[in-house]
Amino acid sequence: MSGQAVFQIDKADNVATALEALEPGIAVAHGDPVQPNVTVAEDIPTGHKLALYNIACGENIVKYGVVIGCATQDIQIGQWVHLHNMKSLYDARSSSLDVVTGAPTDTHYE
């Protein structure tokens, strides 16, 4: 796929947002990027985050120039950053949401 694009909001961010569905390969960084390109390591849905740097388990996830959560496992450059490998530091319930649909998994409706 050519012309893939991501958006880095602030130079302090260690994640960027996918401006379209991404496939493994090179994506051009827009916004306030530290580097002009990033290598995408896996499929990433539109609007989701990808790592701009290696992020160690327990390290903060930074978007908008502020901490939005922390890594729950090591995340490599170009990997999808989402509920399966990070947690919010502001919304405890985010860890119980389905990775694909975002639906709560801790509440069952009959």
C-alpha positions as CSV (number, residue, x, y, z in Angstrom):
1,M,0.0,0.0,0.0
2,S,1.4,3.4,-0.9
3,G,0.7,6.7,0.7
4,Q,-0.1,5.5,4.2
5,A,-0.3,8.3,6.7
6,V,-0.2,8.8,10.5
7,F,-0.5,11.9,12.6
8,Q,1.8,12.8,15.6
9,I,0.1,15.5,17.6
10,D,3.0,16.6,19.7
11,K,6.8,16.1,19.6
12,A,6.6,14.5,23.0
13,D,4.2,11.8,21.9
14,N,5.4,8.2,21.7
15,V,2.4,7.2,19.6
16,A,0.8,8.4,16.4
17,T,-2.7,8.0,15.1
18,A,-3.5,6.0,11.9
19,L,-5.2,8.4,9.4
20,E,-6.4,5.3,7.5
21,A,-6.2,1.5,7.9
22,L,-2.5,0.7,7.9
23,E,-0.7,-2.4,6.6
24,P,2.9,-3.3,7.3
25,G,5.3,-1.0,5.5
26,I,6.2,2.7,5.5
27,A,3.8,5.5,6.6
28,V,4.4,9.2,6.3
29,A,4.1,11.1,9.5
30,H,2.1,14.4,9.6
31,G,1.4,16.9,12.3
32,D,4.4,17.6,14.6
33,P,6.6,14.5,13.8
34,V,10.0,13.9,15.1
35,Q,10.8,11.7,12.1
36,P,9.2,12.0,8.7
37,N,8.3,8.3,8.4
38,V,7.5,5.3,10.6
39,T,7.6,1.6,9.7
40,V,4.2,0.0,10.4
41,A,4.7,-3.5,11.8
42,E,1.2,-4.9,11.6
43,D,-2.3,-4.1,10.4
44,I,-3.7,-1.1,12.4
45,P,-7.3,0.2,12.1
46,T,-8.1,3.8,11.2
47,G,-8.0,6.1,14.2
48,H,-5.9,3.7,16.3
49,K,-2.5,4.3,17.7
50,L,0.9,2.9,16.7
51,A,4.1,3.1,18.6
52,L,6.7,5.6,17.4
53,Y,9.4,4.2,19.7
54,N,9.9,1.0,21.7
55,I,7.8,1.3,24.8
56,A,8.6,-0.9,27.8
57,C,6.0,-2.6,30.0
58,G,5.0,0.0,32.6
59,E,6.2,2.9,30.6
60,N,3.8,5.8,29.9
61,I,1.9,6.2,26.7
62,V,2.0,9.8,25.6
63,K,-0.5,11.4,23.2
64,Y,-1.4,15.1,22.9
65,G,1.8,15.7,24.8
66,V,0.3,14.2,27.9
67,V,0.3,10.8,29.5
68,I,-2.9,8.9,28.5
69,G,-2.0,5.4,29.9
70,C,0.8,2.9,30.4
71,A,2.0,-0.2,28.5
72,T,0.9,-3.5,30.0
73,Q,3.6,-5.3,27.9
74,D,6.6,-4.4,25.8
75,I,5.5,-2.6,22.6
76,Q,7.8,-2.4,19.6
77,I,8.1,0.5,17.1
78,G,5.3,0.3,14.5
79,Q,3.0,-2.0,16.6
80,W,-0.7,-1.3,17.3
81,V,-1.1,0.4,20.7
82,H,-4.6,-0.4,22.1
83,L,-6.5,-2.2,24.9
84,H,-4.5,-5.5,24.4
85,N,-1.1,-3.9,25.4
86,M,-2.0,-0.7,27.3
87,K,-4.3,0.6,30.0
88,S,-5.8,3.9,30.8
89,L,-4.6,5.7,33.9
90,Y,-7.9,7.6,34.0
91,D,-10.5,5.0,33.2
92,A,-10.2,1.8,35.2
93,R,-13.0,0.2,33.1
94,S,-11.0,0.5,29.9
95,S,-9.2,-2.7,30.7
96,S,-12.5,-4.6,30.4
97,L,-13.5,-3.4,26.9
98,D,-13.4,-5.7,23.9
99,V,-10.3,-5.0,21.8
100,V,-12.2,-5.1,18.5
101,T,-15.7,-3.7,19.3
102,G,-15.0,-1.6,22.4
103,A,-18.0,-3.2,24.1
104,P,-17.7,-3.8,27.9
105,T,-16.9,-7.4,28.7
106,D,-17.6,-7.0,32.5
107,T,-21.4,-6.4,32.0
108,H,-23.7,-9.0,30.7
109,Y,-27.1,-8.1,29.4
110,E,-30.0,-10.6,29.2
